């Protein structure tokens, strides 16, 4: 497995959240939005609207979490310092799909088909939403990224294994 990019911890910023947030956003723009990322030959795009504090929707879903499952108000999202520190890992995961230690599978959430990409040794995952046309995927929308909590690891492995078992039947 290739090593992940260096973390970017908040404690290197001396408590200056505004500077940290701006640096995270610039890294996001450079490594995700303007990087020409693709999954299985299909482009990956980021969602910009609705924006929050002048930064795009997808960015906030990479670095923060909702205060609870019922709260969908984007302004209430809480920065997750573990997600923030791993902002460089998003592109790294996408670029390493298919290599040892990385797995992917599709799942359904409501009417949407999502692709989960998991760096198994790092317990970090991203989620892409498939945006289809009649001829196949038009693009993938970057939905979120997060560190897996211990209870999610077994769920991920089970979901991945079931997806691939069904495809191989």
C-alpha positions in Angstrom: 0.0 0.0 0.0 1.3 3.5 -0.8 1.8 5.7 2.2 -0.8 8.5 2.7 0.1 12.1 2.3 1.2 13.9 5.4 -1.4 15.0 7.8 -2.2 18.7 8.2 -3.0 19.1 12.0 -4.7 22.1 13.4 -2.1 22.4 16.2 0.4 23.6 13.6 -1.6 26.7 13.2 -1.4 28.0 16.8 -5.2 28.1 17.2 -5.8 30.3 14.1 -8.9 28.6 12.7 -9.4 31.1 9.9 -5.9 30.5 8.5 -6.2 26.7 8.9 -9.6 26.7 7.1 -8.3 28.8 4.2 -5.3 26.5 3.8 -7.6 23.4 3.9 -9.8 25.0 1.2 -6.8 25.8 -1.0 -5.6 22.2 -0.7 -9.1 21.0 -1.5 -9.2 23.2 -4.6 -5.8 22.1 -5.8 -6.0 18.4 -5.1 -9.7 17.7 -5.7 -11.6 20.4 -7.6 -8.9 21.4 -10.2 -7.0 18.1 -10.2 -9.0 16.3 -12.9 -9.7 13.3 -10.7 -11.5 10.3 -12.3 -12.9 7.0 -11.1 -13.0 4.2 -13.7 -12.5 6.8 -16.4 -15.4 8.9 -15.3 -14.8 12.5 -13.9 -15.3 13.3 -10.3 -16.9 16.6 -9.5 -17.5 18.7 -6.4 -20.7 20.4 -5.4 -20.4 24.1 -4.7 -24.0 25.1 -3.9 -25.2 25.8 -1.4 -22.0 27.4 -0.2 -21.3 28.2 3.5 -19.1 31.1 4.4 -18.0 31.4 0.8 -16.8 27.8 0.5 -18.4 25.0 -1.5 -20.8 22.3 -0.2 -18.5 19.4 -0.9 -15.6 21.0 1.1 -17.7 21.2 4.2 -18.7 17.6 3.9 -15.0 16.6 3.7 -14.0 18.4 6.9 -17.0 18.5 9.1 -20.0 16.5 10.4 -23.6 17.2 11.3 -24.2 17.8 15.0 -26.8 15.0 14.8 -28.4 12.8 12.1 -31.6 14.9 12.1 -29.9 18.3 11.6 -29.5 19.0 7.9 -28.6 22.7 8.4 -25.2 23.2 6.7 -24.4 26.2 8.9 -24.5 23.9 12.0 -21.9 21.5 10.8 -19.0 21.0 13.3 -15.4 20.7 12.1 -13.9 17.3 12.6 -10.2 17.8 13.1 -9.4 14.2 12.0 -11.1 14.8 8.7 -9.5 18.2 8.4 -6.0 16.8 8.9 -6.7 14.2 6.2 -7.8 16.7 3.4 -4.9 15.5 1.2 -6.0 11.9 1.5 -9.1 12.4 -0.6 -7.2 12.5 -3.9 -4.8 9.8 -2.7 -7.6 7.4 -2.1 -9.1 8.0 -5.6 -5.7 7.7 -7.2 -5.0 4.4 -5.4 -8.2 2.5 -6.1 -7.3 -1.0 -7.3 -4.0 -1.1 -5.4 -3.4 -3.4 -2.4 -5.1 -2.1 0.8 -7.8 -0.1 -1.1 -11.2 -1.4 -1.9 -14.4 0.0 -3.4 -18.0 -1.1 -3.9 -21.4 0.4 -4.7 -24.3 0.7 -2.3 -27.8 2.2 -2.4 -28.9 5.0 -0.2 -32.5 5.8 -1.0 -32.6 6.2 -4.8 -28.9 7.1 -5.1 -26.1 4.7 -6.0 -23.0 5.5 -4.1 -19.4 4.3 -4.5 -17.4 3.9 -1.3 -13.6 3.9 -1.5 -11.9 2.6 1.6 -8.2 2.8 2.5 -8.4 -0.3 4.7 -5.1 0.1 6.7 -5.9 3.7 7.5 -9.6 3.3 8.1 -10.5 6.3 6.0 -13.2 6.4 3.3 -14.7 8.6 0.7 -18.2 8.4 -0.8 -19.0 9.3 -4.4 -22.6 9.6 -5.8 -23.0 8.1 -9.2 -24.8 10.5 -11.6 -26.0 8.4 -14.5 -27.2 8.9 -18.0 -28.7 6.2 -20.3 -25.2 5.4 -21.5 -23.7 4.9 -18.0 -22.2 7.2 -15.4 -21.9 10.8 -16.6 -19.8 11.8 -13.5 -19.3 11.0 -9.8 -20.2 13.7 -7.2 -17.9 13.8 -4.2 -20.2 13.4 -1.2 -18.0 13.1 1.9 -14.9 11.6 3.5 -14.4 10.4 7.0 -12.4 8.3 9.4 -14.1 5.0 10.2 -15.1 4.3 13.8 -14.4 0.7 15.0 -18.1 -0.3 14.7 -18.2 0.7 11.0 -15.2 -1.4 9.9 -17.1 -4.7 10.2 -20.1 -3.1 8.4 -17.9 -1.9 5.6 -16.2 -5.2 5.1 -19.6 -7.0 5.1 -21.1 -4.6 2.6 -18.0 -4.7 0.3 -17.9 -8.5 0.4 -21.6 -8.8 -0.4 -21.3 -6.4 -3.3 -18.4 -8.3 -4.9 -20.0 -11.8 -4.2 -23.2 -10.6 -6.0 -21.2 -9.3 -9.0 -19.2 -12.6 -9.3 -22.3 -14.8 -9.3 
